[in-house]
Amino acid sequence: NNFSPRLGASWVLDEAGTTVVRGGWGLYFQKTAYSNFTPLVSAGVFSNSFLVNFPANNVDPGPSAGRLPSDPFLVNGPVLNTALLNSMFPAGSTQKNTGTVNFDNPDRHLPYARQASIGIEKQLPGAVAVSADYVHLNHRDLYMRQDLNPGVRDTTSRSAGSIRVSRRPCWTWSTPAGPTTTACR
């Protein structure tokens, strides 16, 4: 149902046919590569695949000191230690997503653009022509990801460490003696 009408016209302004004005308007829908888009909206509360930054709790001191990474997953260099990864997270296992959870909007529409143009072209003596065009684009319903619970760093220093869970506007914690608690600022 993504009807995409287009309309164009041209006018010859002189008897010799050397000056032409052209104009057009169209509605263009975006062709989305869903293979690239799907991971953005499928990282729910539980998943079998996650994107993880190493180390998770602080800046790795190795590379900034000219050494290899010191995180156990990256200890032998920039290549992931797959043996350790496979031993901790066997293939097909499902884990709770403690990182960013994405929810898709059920009312999401396919992005589209309204495009209009007008231009003039003049043929000069010989095999030369001069043209000038104005193109207007108006995009709507573009895809956007919004972090509804962004973390805040203590400082903006590169070595300030990671974002503490308690620095997010809403966070959840539990203690052995009590129920799970959620707090929002």
C-alpha positions as CSV (number, residue, x, y, z in Angstrom):
1,N,0.0,0.0,0.0
2,N,3.0,2.3,-0.4
3,F,1.6,4.2,-3.4
4,S,4.4,6.3,-4.9
5,P,3.0,8.8,-7.4
6,R,5.4,10.8,-9.6
7,L,4.7,13.8,-11.8
8,G,7.0,15.6,-14.2
9,A,6.7,18.3,-16.9
10,S,8.9,20.2,-19.3
11,W,8.4,23.4,-21.2
12,V,10.4,24.7,-24.2
13,L,10.7,28.5,-23.9
14,D,12.0,29.5,-27.3
15,E,11.2,28.8,-30.9
16,A,14.7,27.2,-31.5
17,G,14.2,24.7,-28.7
18,T,17.4,25.6,-27.0
19,T,15.9,26.6,-23.6
20,V,13.9,24.1,-21.5
21,V,12.4,24.3,-18.1
22,R,11.8,21.0,-16.3
23,G,10.1,20.2,-13.0
24,G,8.9,17.2,-11.1
25,W,7.5,15.9,-7.9
26,G,7.5,12.4,-6.5
27,L,6.9,10.3,-3.3
28,Y,9.7,7.8,-2.7
29,F,9.6,5.0,-0.1
30,Q,12.9,3.7,1.4
31,K,13.9,0.1,0.6
32,T,15.1,-1.1,3.9
33,A,17.8,-3.8,4.2
34,Y,16.0,-5.7,7.0
35,S,19.0,-8.0,7.4
36,N,20.9,-4.9,8.8
37,F,17.8,-3.5,10.7
38,T,16.6,-6.7,12.4
39,P,19.3,-6.9,15.1
40,L,18.5,-3.4,16.2
41,V,14.9,-4.3,17.1
42,S,15.4,-7.9,18.2
43,A,17.6,-7.5,21.3
44,G,14.8,-8.1,23.8
45,V,15.0,-9.0,27.5
46,F,16.3,-12.5,26.6
47,S,18.4,-13.3,23.6
48,N,20.9,-15.8,22.2
49,S,23.2,-13.1,20.8
50,F,24.6,-9.9,22.4
51,L,27.0,-7.2,21.5
52,V,29.5,-6.7,24.3
53,N,32.2,-4.2,24.9
54,F,35.3,-5.5,26.7
55,P,36.0,-5.0,29.5
56,A,32.5,-4.4,30.7
57,N,33.3,-2.6,34.0
58,N,36.2,-0.2,33.2
59,V,38.7,0.9,30.6
60,D,41.2,-1.7,29.7
61,P,44.6,-0.3,30.8
62,G,46.6,-2.5,28.4
63,P,46.2,-0.7,25.0
64,S,46.7,2.8,26.5
65,A,50.0,1.7,28.0
66,G,51.2,0.1,24.7
67,R,50.4,-3.5,25.8
68,L,47.9,-6.1,24.6
69,P,44.4,-6.0,26.1
70,S,44.2,-7.5,29.6
71,D,40.6,-8.6,29.6
72,P,40.3,-12.5,29.7
73,F,38.2,-12.5,26.5
74,L,40.9,-10.4,24.6
75,V,44.0,-11.5,26.5
76,N,46.0,-12.7,23.4
77,G,45.3,-9.6,21.4
78,P,42.5,-8.0,19.5
79,V,41.1,-11.5,18.6
80,L,38.3,-12.8,20.8
81,N,39.2,-15.9,23.0
82,T,36.4,-18.1,21.5
83,A,37.3,-21.1,23.7
84,L,36.6,-19.0,26.9
85,L,33.4,-17.6,25.3
86,N,32.1,-21.1,24.3
87,S,32.9,-22.5,27.8
88,M,31.0,-19.7,29.5
89,F,28.1,-19.4,27.0
90,P,27.4,-22.7,25.2
91,A,25.9,-22.5,21.7
92,G,22.1,-22.1,21.8
93,S,22.0,-20.9,25.4
94,T,19.8,-18.0,26.2
95,Q,20.9,-15.3,28.6
96,K,19.3,-12.3,30.3
97,N,20.1,-9.1,28.4
98,T,21.8,-6.9,30.9
99,G,22.8,-4.4,28.3
100,T,20.6,-2.3,26.0
101,V,17.1,-3.7,25.4
102,N,15.4,-2.6,22.2
103,F,11.7,-2.5,21.6
104,D,10.2,-2.1,18.2
105,N,7.3,0.3,17.6
106,P,4.3,-1.6,16.3
107,D,3.1,1.5,14.6
108,R,6.4,1.9,12.7
109,H,6.0,3.1,9.0
110,L,8.3,2.7,6.1
111,P,10.4,5.9,5.7
112,Y,9.6,8.0,2.7
113,A,10.6,11.2,1.0
114,R,8.8,13.8,-0.9
115,Q,11.1,15.1,-3.6
116,A,10.5,18.1,-5.9
117,S,12.8,19.7,-8.5
118,I,12.8,22.5,-11.0
119,G,15.5,23.4,-13.4
120,I,16.4,25.3,-16.5
121,E,18.7,24.2,-19.3
122,K,20.1,26.3,-22.2
123,Q,22.0,24.9,-25.2
124,L,24.8,27.2,-26.2
125,P,26.6,27.2,-29.6
126,G,28.6,24.1,-30.3
127,A,28.2,21.0,-28.1
128,V,27.8,23.0,-24.8
129,A,24.8,23.3,-22.5
130,V,24.3,25.1,-19.2
131,S,21.8,24.0,-16.6
132,A,20.7,25.0,-13.1
133,D,18.5,22.9,-10.9
134,Y,16.9,23.2,-7.4
135,V,16.1,19.9,-5.6
136,H,14.0,19.8,-2.4
137,L,13.8,16.7,-0.2
138,N,11.4,16.2,2.7
139,H,12.0,13.0,4.6
140,R,9.4,11.5,7.0
141,D,9.2,8.5,9.4
142,L,12.9,7.9,9.5
143,Y,14.1,5.1,11.7
144,M,15.4,6.2,15.1
145,R,16.7,4.4,18.2
146,Q,16.2,6.2,21.5
147,D,17.8,5.1,24.8
148,L,14.9,5.6,27.3
149,N,17.3,5.0,30.2
150,P,20.6,6.6,29.3
151,G,23.6,6.1,31.6
152,V,25.6,9.1,32.9
153,R,29.3,9.0,33.5
154,D,30.8,10.5,36.6
155,T,33.2,12.5,34.4
156,T,34.0,12.8,30.7
157,S,37.6,11.6,31.1
158,R,38.6,8.7,28.9
159,S,39.7,6.7,31.9
160,A,36.7,7.5,34.1
161,G,35.4,4.0,33.9
162,S,32.1,2.6,32.8
163,I,28.7,3.9,33.6
164,R,27.4,2.7,36.9
165,V,24.0,1.1,36.9
166,S,23.0,3.5,39.8
167,R,23.8,6.5,37.5
168,R,20.9,5.6,35.1
169,P,17.6,7.4,35.7
170,C,15.9,4.1,36.4
171,W,17.7,1.1,37.8
172,T,16.8,-2.2,39.4
173,W,18.7,-4.1,42.1
174,S,17.9,-6.9,44.5
175,T,19.4,-8.1,47.8
176,P,19.5,-11.6,49.3
177,A,17.3,-10.3,52.1
178,G,14.7,-8.5,50.1
179,P,12.7,-8.2,46.9
180,T,13.8,-6.6,43.7
181,T,13.6,-2.8,43.9
182,T,13.3,-0.3,41.0
183,A,14.0,3.3,41.5
184,C,13.7,6.2,39.2
185,R,15.0,9.8,39.5
